[in-house]
Amino acid sequence: GDLRSVLITSVLNLERLELDLFRCAGAPGLPGPGRPHRRPPHRRRLLPRRGRHHWVPATQRLFGGQIVGQALVAAARAVSRDEQVHSLHCYFVRAGDPKVPVLYEVERTRTGKSFSVRSVKAIQHGKPIFTCQASFQLSQGSPVQHQFTMPAVPPPEELLTQEELIQKFLQNPNLAERYRKHLNKIQAEDVPIDIKPVNPPDIFCSEPQEPKQLFWVRARGYIGETDMKVHCCVAAYISDYAFLGTALLPHRQYHIKFMVSLDHSMWFHAPFRADHWMLYECESPWAGGCRGLVQGRLWRKDGVLAVTCAQEGVIRVEQTPTQSKL
């Protein structure tokens, strides 16, 4: 039957505690010392888990896209159904702890005739870890319209998924054991996103590359026709995955010491389905001062520009370049 995306049934399904106060519970059964990794709860049962952390990166910090998506869920519940989000501006101020719940506190900053603004604060251990403002608009027509042209790329049906690409690497009998372990670790991650890189980089090559990447993305599972705000919340989750890594492509000879998002902005232009393939076009126009800037565009398969994203993050590397892995 209709098995809805885990992003809707669990990750973005916040519990309302008060009119404008929401909660996402901590992740149950997080692996710790001596504790084996268990299959995620959504794989064991069909009933939705309300507001659980799902995928936790290797850094053991909360995934930034999850916080952005959940904050937008909270903000969207404080506006009318007819108002749709058109922009979102966020700051990450503290690392998120995946072991404890997150509280989302919404402030109804302004409610106008055409536009409404909602401010959201995410709280853990009594302190804000994240703040954002989301602006919503009632639908309005205008003759002033234009957009960039979508890049010409192979359709997703002709490309391999990230999992299939990793499997090809693992089938190489000459693959060094340390790289095999690294790939197996990536493959074991339960990211609720389908990804098909257009020009996948050689992960074992440290040659500098142009700071651009293209990949098809969609939410795993089925979401269907629903309030557009739901698809925007899912896109907010998707938009942060592998985004900042675009700034590292010209600097692959360096070993990363620390990388974390500082801020994240999104502009929503046209209706879309987050469970349908969209092309994520990412580029990094600048990096310096231990920071990197990335910009992204999410395109529908029919060439319509659906979402524009921008993010700046901290990037610290070892000062001495590493030797080539080849």
Buried (B, 14 or more C-beta within 10 A) or exposed (E): EEEBBBBBBBBBBBEEEEEBBBBBBBBEEBEEEEEEEEEBBBEEEEEBBEBBBBBBBEEBBBBBBBBBBBBBBBBBBBBEEEBBBBBBBBBBBBEBBBEBBBBBBBBBBEBEEEBBBBBBBBBBEEEBBBBBBBBBBBEEEEEEEEBEEBEEBEEBEEBBBBEEBBEEBBEEEEEEEEBEEBBEEBEEEBBBBBBBBBEBEEBBEBEEBEBBBBBBBBBBBEBEEEEBBBBBBBBBBBBBBBBBBBBBBBBBBBEEEEBBBBBBBBBBBEEBBBBEBBBBBBBBEEBEEEBBBBBBBBBBBEEBBBBBBBBBBBBEBEEEEEEEBE
